[in-house]
Amino acid sequence: MSFHLDCVGLTHANGFTALADISLRADQGERIALIGPSGAGKTSLLSVIGTALAPTAGQGAVLDAALAGQASLKGLRARIGTVHQAPPIPGRQRVVTAVLAGRLGQWPAWKALASLLYPIDVPGAQAALERVDLADKLFCRCDQLSGGQLQRVGIARVLYQRPDLILADEPVSALDPALAQATIRLLVADAEARKATLVASLHAVDLALANFRRIVGVKAGRIAFDLPSERVSDALLHELYAGEGDELPVQAHEPAFMTRQQAANDAATRAACC
């Protein structure tokens, strides 16, 4: 078991309830897409799974460690890789240092400090950057990069970390459709190759349907459905996004929503061509 949440709730200090009665389980190696309207609670759910936020109700465990009562979360968090929509990377930091930071939690203190002062695994960082087509930015400062490039640096950092659990929060929101598709495929392939668990929050429904076998719909802080992708009907999707407009969210610049059947046909065509 990679993680399980049982009737988990999250209420902030101001009284706002971000999550309510969440029960969710994932076996090691599963790949799950979270979809739902803005403000549905997807980021909060990822934060609870990643131990960044402690639930205020219910119980659960991540990588065999209970969410509550941990004397130290350092060892657990070293096994969890998080891809942020806006990576918290200092602008003055070099790209190579930002990527190597993926293993700071796994290294002894002296090695972590040494790497901050001088990068100690340049080939490793370069290899991770090559996977996201940013090898030429190895020694650039992060404030010289675009938002999309910074997102890919964040992904390279997680690839270098090689965690048991990957949590990706809108990891391709700043990328064009072709690059977004390629990047999601990279994350899925990496998780599959290492038998790591991947949970990704995605705004583009077509990306989720085309690349993930399990889809979890989140709305108003609750789970609306948890189904194999082939069972996610257009009616379910329209109900999930009711009130968000006439069209469902897709990759930027796409002319129309790709239905579940169209996504399945597209995936089948790509598999046949490969």
C-alpha positions as CSV (number, residue, x, y, z in Angstrom):
1,M,0.0,0.0,0.0
2,S,1.4,3.4,-1.0
3,F,-1.1,5.4,1.0
4,H,-4.6,5.3,2.4
5,L,-6.8,8.0,3.8
6,D,-9.9,7.1,5.9
7,C,-12.6,9.8,6.4
8,V,-10.0,12.5,6.3
9,G,-11.0,16.1,6.7
10,L,-9.1,19.4,6.6
11,T,-10.4,22.6,8.2
12,H,-8.2,25.6,8.2
13,A,-7.8,28.0,11.2
14,N,-10.2,30.5,9.6
15,G,-12.9,27.8,9.7
16,F,-12.8,27.0,5.9
17,T,-13.3,23.3,5.2
18,A,-11.0,22.4,2.4
19,L,-11.5,18.6,2.6
20,A,-14.4,16.5,4.0
21,D,-14.8,12.8,4.5
22,I,-12.0,11.8,2.0
23,S,-11.4,8.1,1.7
24,L,-8.7,7.2,-0.8
25,R,-6.3,4.3,-1.3
26,A,-3.5,3.6,-3.7
27,D,-1.4,0.5,-4.1
28,Q,2.4,0.9,-4.7
29,G,2.9,1.7,-8.4
30,E,-0.6,3.0,-9.2
31,R,-0.9,6.1,-11.3
32,I,-3.9,8.3,-10.5
33,A,-5.1,11.6,-12.0
34,L,-7.1,14.1,-9.9
35,I,-9.5,16.3,-11.8
36,G,-12.1,18.8,-10.8
37,P,-12.9,22.5,-10.9
38,S,-10.7,25.2,-9.5
39,G,-10.9,25.4,-5.7
40,A,-12.2,21.8,-5.5
41,G,-9.5,20.8,-3.0
42,K,-7.1,18.9,-5.3
43,T,-4.0,20.8,-4.0
44,S,-5.1,20.4,-0.4
45,L,-5.5,16.7,-1.0
46,L,-2.0,16.4,-2.4
47,S,-0.7,18.4,0.5
48,V,-2.2,16.0,3.0
49,I,-0.9,13.0,1.2
50,G,2.6,14.6,1.0
51,T,2.4,15.5,4.8
52,A,2.7,19.2,4.1
53,L,-0.6,19.6,5.8
54,A,-1.9,17.6,8.8
55,P,-5.6,16.5,8.5
56,T,-7.9,17.8,11.2
57,A,-10.2,14.7,11.0
58,G,-9.8,11.1,10.1
59,Q,-6.7,9.0,9.8
60,G,-4.3,7.6,7.2
61,A,-0.8,6.5,6.4
62,V,1.7,7.2,3.7
63,L,4.4,4.7,2.7
64,D,3.5,2.7,5.9
65,A,3.9,5.8,8.1
66,A,0.9,7.2,10.0
67,L,-0.1,10.8,9.0
68,A,-0.4,11.7,12.7
69,G,2.1,11.2,15.5
70,Q,5.3,11.1,13.6
71,A,8.4,12.0,15.7
72,S,10.2,13.0,12.5
73,L,8.9,13.4,9.0
74,K,12.3,14.0,7.4
75,G,12.8,10.4,6.4
76,L,9.3,10.0,5.0
77,R,9.4,13.3,3.0
78,A,12.7,12.2,1.5
79,R,10.7,9.4,-0.2
80,I,8.0,11.7,-1.5
81,G,8.7,13.9,-4.5
82,T,6.5,16.9,-5.2
83,V,6.1,18.8,-8.4
84,H,4.6,22.2,-7.8
85,Q,2.7,24.3,-10.3
86,A,5.0,27.2,-9.4
87,P,8.2,25.5,-8.1
88,P,9.6,27.2,-4.9
89,I,13.0,27.7,-6.4
90,P,15.1,30.8,-5.5
91,G,15.7,33.0,-8.5
92,R,19.4,33.4,-7.8
93,Q,19.9,29.6,-7.6
94,R,21.6,27.8,-10.4
95,V,19.6,25.2,-12.3
96,V,22.1,22.4,-11.4
97,T,21.7,23.2,-7.7
98,A,17.9,23.3,-7.9
99,V,17.9,19.8,-9.5
100,L,20.4,18.3,-7.0
101,A,18.2,19.6,-4.2
102,G,16.0,16.6,-4.9
103,R,18.3,14.4,-2.9
104,L,19.0,16.8,0.0
105,G,16.7,14.8,2.3
106,Q,18.5,11.6,1.4
107,W,22.1,12.8,1.9
108,P,23.9,13.3,5.2
109,A,24.1,16.9,6.4
110,W,27.7,17.4,5.3
111,K,26.9,16.3,1.7
112,A,23.8,18.4,1.5
113,L,25.7,21.5,2.6
114,A,28.6,20.7,0.3
115,S,26.2,20.4,-2.7
116,L,24.7,23.8,-1.9
117,L,28.1,25.4,-2.0
118,Y,29.3,23.5,-5.0
119,P,27.3,21.0,-7.1
120,I,28.7,17.5,-6.3
121,D,26.9,15.5,-9.0
122,V,26.9,17.6,-12.2
123,P,26.5,14.5,-14.5
124,G,23.4,13.3,-12.5
125,A,21.8,16.7,-12.7
126,Q,22.6,17.0,-16.4
127,A,21.1,13.6,-17.1
128,A,17.8,14.6,-15.4
129,L,17.7,17.8,-17.3
130,E,18.3,16.0,-20.6
131,R,15.0,14.1,-20.0
132,V,13.1,17.4,-20.0
133,D,15.1,18.9,-22.8
134,L,16.9,21.5,-20.6
135,A,20.4,20.2,-20.5
136,D,21.6,23.5,-22.1
137,K,20.3,25.4,-19.0
138,L,22.5,23.4,-16.5
139,F,24.4,26.4,-15.1
140,C,21.8,29.2,-15.8
141,R,20.3,31.1,-13.0
142,C,16.7,30.1,-12.4
143,D,15.4,33.7,-12.7
144,Q,16.6,33.6,-16.3
145,L,14.1,30.9,-17.2
146,S,10.5,31.1,-18.3
147,G,7.6,29.7,-16.2
148,G,7.4,26.6,-18.3
149,Q,11.1,26.0,-18.1
150,L,11.0,26.3,-14.3
151,Q,8.2,23.8,-14.2
152,R,10.4,21.4,-16.1
153,V,13.3,22.1,-13.7
154,G,11.0,21.1,-10.9
155,I,10.2,17.8,-12.7
156,A,13.9,17.2,-13.4
157,R,14.5,17.6,-9.6
158,V,11.9,14.9,-8.9
159,L,13.3,12.6,-11.6
160,Y,16.8,13.0,-9.9
161,Q,15.3,12.3,-6.5
162,R,13.7,9.0,-7.6
163,P,11.0,9.0,-4.9
164,D,8.6,6.1,-4.1
165,L,5.7,8.5,-4.3
166,I,5.4,11.4,-6.8
167,L,2.8,14.1,-6.2
168,A,2.4,16.5,-9.1
169,D,0.2,19.6,-8.7
170,E,-0.7,21.0,-12.2
171,P,2.8,20.1,-13.3
172,V,2.4,21.2,-17.0
173,S,0.1,24.3,-16.6
174,A,2.7,26.6,-18.2
175,L,3.5,24.3,-21.1
176,D,2.2,24.2,-24.7
177,P,0.0,21.2,-25.6
178,A,2.6,19.1,-27.3
179,L,5.2,19.6,-24.5
180,A,2.6,19.1,-21.8
181,Q,1.7,15.7,-23.3
182,A,5.3,14.7,-23.6
183,T,6.1,15.7,-20.1
184,I,3.1,13.8,-18.6
185,R,4.2,10.8,-20.5
186,L,7.6,11.1,-19.1
187,L,6.3,11.3,-15.5
188,V,4.1,8.3,-16.1
189,A,6.9,6.3,-17.8
190,D,9.3,7.1,-15.0
191,A,6.8,6.0,-12.3
192,E,6.0,2.8,-14.2
193,A,9.7,1.9,-14.7
194,R,10.5,2.3,-11.0
195,K,7.2,1.0,-9.7
196,A,6.6,4.3,-8.0
197,T,3.2,5.7,-7.2
198,L,2.1,8.8,-9.2
199,V,-0.8,11.1,-8.2
200,A,-1.2,14.1,-10.5
201,S,-3.7,17.0,-10.3
202,L,-4.5,18.0,-13.9
203,H,-6.6,20.9,-15.2
204,A,-6.8,19.4,-18.7
205,V,-9.3,16.6,-18.7
206,D,-8.0,15.2,-22.0
207,L,-4.5,14.8,-20.6
208,A,-5.9,12.9,-17.6
209,L,-8.0,10.5,-19.7
210,A,-5.3,9.8,-22.3
211,N,-2.5,9.0,-19.8
212,F,-4.0,7.6,-16.6
213,R,-6.0,4.5,-16.0
214,R,-7.6,5.7,-12.8
215,I,-9.4,9.0,-12.5
216,V,-10.5,10.6,-9.3
217,G,-13.0,13.5,-9.5
218,V,-12.9,16.1,-6.7
219,K,-15.5,18.7,-6.1
220,A,-16.2,20.9,-3.1
221,G,-13.6,19.1,-1.0
222,R,-15.1,15.7,-1.5
223,I,-14.5,12.8,-3.9
224,A,-17.2,12.8,-6.6
225,F,-16.0,9.6,-8.3
226,D,-13.1,7.2,-8.4
227,L,-13.2,5.2,-11.6
228,P,-11.1,3.5,-14.3
229,S,-10.7,6.0,-17.1
230,E,-12.8,4.0,-19.5
231,R,-15.8,4.4,-17.1
232,V,-15.6,8.1,-16.8
233,S,-18.4,9.3,-19.0
234,D,-19.0,12.7,-20.6
235,A,-22.1,13.0,-18.4
236,L,-20.0,12.5,-15.2
237,L,-17.5,15.1,-16.4
238,H,-20.1,17.7,-17.2
239,E,-21.6,17.1,-13.8
240,L,-18.2,17.5,-12.1
241,Y,-17.6,20.8,-13.9
242,A,-21.1,22.1,-13.7
243,G,-21.0,25.9,-13.2
244,E,-17.5,26.1,-14.8
245,G,-18.8,27.2,-18.2
246,D,-20.1,25.4,-21.3
247,E,-16.8,23.8,-22.3
248,L,-14.8,21.4,-20.2
249,P,-11.1,22.3,-19.5
250,V,-8.6,21.0,-22.0
251,Q,-5.0,21.7,-22.9
252,A,-4.3,25.4,-23.9
253,H,-5.0,26.2,-27.5
254,E,-7.1,23.0,-28.1
255,P,-10.2,24.0,-30.0
256,A,-12.7,21.7,-28.2
257,F,-13.0,19.2,-25.4
258,M,-11.8,15.7,-26.2
259,T,-14.4,13.3,-25.0
260,R,-13.6,10.1,-23.2
261,Q,-14.0,8.0,-26.3
262,Q,-11.9,10.4,-28.4
263,A,-9.1,10.3,-25.8
264,A,-9.3,6.5,-25.8
265,N,-9.1,6.4,-29.6
266,D,-6.2,8.9,-29.6
267,A,-4.3,6.7,-27.1
268,A,-5.0,3.6,-29.2
269,T,-3.8,5.3,-32.3
270,R,-0.5,6.4,-30.6
271,A,0.1,2.9,-29.3
272,A,-0.4,1.3,-32.8
273,C,2.0,3.8,-34.3
274,C,4.6,3.1,-31.7
